């Protein structure tokens, strides 16, 4: 999804296309840095073209009407400056203590998976989605990271062994499992979290 899609996209036509292609599962963005539905979670920024529209909900309903399963796609690895101001502890930091910003758009910062961002904020969004929509599971794009392990020097991460060690690898894996377990045990319908490696 792009931020402008809620202003121009004909969901029924797209859902007809998905169905005609023989798709039985669709990934629908609920947040890709921006909320594609009228979220009430604090700091979950609405896209500027949303204008109160429940774009995500309309996509889910159109897919379900055609017998498709829906994967709710999230991007929990980035957020905006207002979230950083409210929660500076959520940010990944470099060795000098500066916030790690996304190179393609420096208004966005990289979130640290060891903070309350993954314990409080992301589960709040998942609970909201789980309570409103008939989704079959969640997909967390960009998390957990694959390839090189993240190198964060925030107040929490500086207490860990260096990222290129077996000891850090164990801490990293434990955290991924801990977060995944807590997210998959949200109240209401139990939904598996699909890591980005799937």
C-alpha positions in Angstrom: 0.0 0.0 0.0 1.1 3.6 -0.5 -0.1 6.5 1.5 -2.1 7.8 -1.5 -4.0 4.6 -2.2 -7.0 5.4 0.1 -7.7 8.4 -2.1 -7.7 6.6 -5.4 -7.8 2.8 -5.1 -11.0 0.9 -6.2 -10.9 -1.9 -3.7 -13.6 -4.0 -5.3 -11.8 -3.9 -8.7 -8.6 -5.0 -7.0 -10.3 -7.7 -5.1 -11.8 -9.0 -8.3 -8.3 -9.1 -9.8 -6.9 -11.0 -6.8 -9.7 -13.5 -7.1 -9.3 -13.8 -10.9 -5.6 -14.5 -10.4 -6.5 -17.5 -8.2 -5.2 -16.0 -5.0 -6.5 -17.6 -1.9 -4.4 -15.5 0.5 -3.7 -11.7 0.3 -1.3 -9.6 2.4 -3.0 -6.4 3.3 -1.1 -3.5 5.0 -2.5 -2.4 8.2 0.5 -0.3 9.0 3.6 0.3 7.0 4.7 3.2 9.2 1.2 4.7 8.6 -2.1 3.3 9.7 -4.4 2.3 6.9 -7.4 2.3 9.2 -8.8 4.7 11.9 -6.5 3.5 14.6 -7.0 4.8 18.2 -3.6 3.6 19.4 -1.6 6.6 20.5 1.2 7.5 18.1 -0.1 5.3 15.4 -0.1 7.9 12.6 -2.9 7.9 10.1 -2.0 8.3 6.4 -2.8 11.9 5.2 -5.2 10.6 2.6 -7.1 8.3 4.9 -9.6 11.0 6.0 -11.3 8.7 8.4 -11.7 5.9 5.8 -11.3 2.3 7.0 -9.2 1.3 4.0 -7.7 -1.8 5.7 -11.2 -2.9 6.8 -12.6 -2.5 3.3 -9.8 -4.6 1.8 -10.3 -7.3 4.4 -14.1 -7.4 3.7 -13.6 -7.5 0.0 -11.1 -10.4 0.2 -13.3 -12.3 2.7 -16.3 -11.9 0.4 -14.3 -13.7 -2.3 -13.3 -16.5 0.0 -9.7 -15.4 0.6 -7.7 -15.5 3.8 -6.1 -12.2 4.9 -2.7 -11.7 6.4 -2.4 -8.4 8.3 1.0 -7.0 7.2 2.9 -4.8 9.7 6.2 -3.0 9.6 7.3 -2.7 13.3 10.9 -1.7 12.5 10.4 2.0 11.9 8.5 5.0 13.4 8.3 8.8 13.2 9.8 11.7 15.2 6.7 12.2 17.3 7.0 8.7 18.6 10.7 9.4 19.2 9.9 12.5 21.2 7.4 10.6 23.4 9.6 7.5 23.7 13.3 8.2 23.1 14.0 4.8 24.6 12.4 3.1 21.6 15.1 4.1 19.2 18.2 2.1 18.0 21.3 4.2 18.6 24.8 4.2 17.2 28.0 3.9 19.3 28.0 7.7 19.9 24.4 7.6 21.2 22.8 9.2 18.1 19.4 7.8 16.9 19.7 5.5 13.9 17.6 7.1 11.1 16.5 5.4 8.0 18.7 6.4 5.1 15.9 6.6 2.5 13.8 8.9 4.7 15.5 10.5 7.7 12.2 11.4 9.3 12.0 7.7 10.3 14.0 6.1 13.1 14.8 2.4 13.5 13.1 0.9 16.5 14.9 -1.3 19.1 13.3 -4.7 19.5 14.5 -5.0 23.1 12.4 -2.0 24.3 8.7 -1.6 25.3 8.0 -0.8 21.6 7.7 -4.5 21.1 6.1 -5.2 24.5 3.5 -2.4 24.5 3.1 -0.5 21.3 3.0 -3.3 18.7 0.8 -5.5 20.8 -1.7 -2.6 21.2 -2.0 -2.4 17.4 -2.4 -6.1 17.1 -5.1 -6.2 19.8 -6.9 -3.4 18.0 -6.8 -5.2 14.7 -7.8 -8.5 16.4 -10.8 -6.9 18.0 -12.1 -5.3 14.8 -11.3 -7.5 11.9 -11.5 -11.1 10.7 -7.8 -11.5 9.9 -6.2 -14.9 9.7 -2.7 -14.0 11.0 -0.1 -11.2 11.2 3.1 -10.8 9.2 5.8 -8.6 10.6 7.8 -7.3 7.7 11.4 -6.2 8.7 11.2 -8.1 12.0 12.9 -10.1 13.2 15.8 -8.9 11.1 17.6 -11.4 9.0 21.3 -11.4 7.9 23.5 -9.2 10.0 22.2 -8.9 13.5 21.2 -5.3 14.5 23.9 -3.2 16.2 22.2 -1.0 18.7 23.8 1.0 21.5 20.8 2.1 23.4 20.7 2.0 27.2 19.4 -1.6 27.1 21.6 -2.9 24.4 24.8 -1.6 25.9 24.3 -4.1 28.7 24.5 -7.0 26.2 27.6 -8.8 24.8 28.9 -7.4 21.4 26.5 -8.2 18.5 29.1 -10.4 16.7 29.3 -12.9 19.5 27.6 -16.2 20.2 26.4 -14.7 23.6 24.6 -11.9 21.8 23.1 -14.3 19.2 21.6 -16.2 22.1 20.1 -13.0 23.7 18.8 -12.0 20.3 17.1 -15.4 19.6 15.6 -15.4 23.2 14.1 -12.0 22.6 12.6 -13.0 19.2 11.0 -16.0 20.9 9.8 -14.0 23.9 8.3 -11.3 21.7 6.7 -13.8 19.3 5.2 -15.8 22.2 3.8 -12.7 23.9 2.3 -11.4 20.6 0.7 -14.8 19.7 -1.0 -14.9 23.1 -3.0 -11.7 22.8 -6.6 -11.8 24.3 -9.3 -12.9 21.9 -8.7 -14.9 18.8 -5.2 -16.4 18.8 -3.2 -15.4 15.8 0.2 -16.7 14.9 3.0 -14.1 14.2 4.7 -14.8 10.9 8.4 -13.7 11.0 9.9 -12.0 8.0 11.9 -15.1 7.3 8.8 -17.1 6.2 
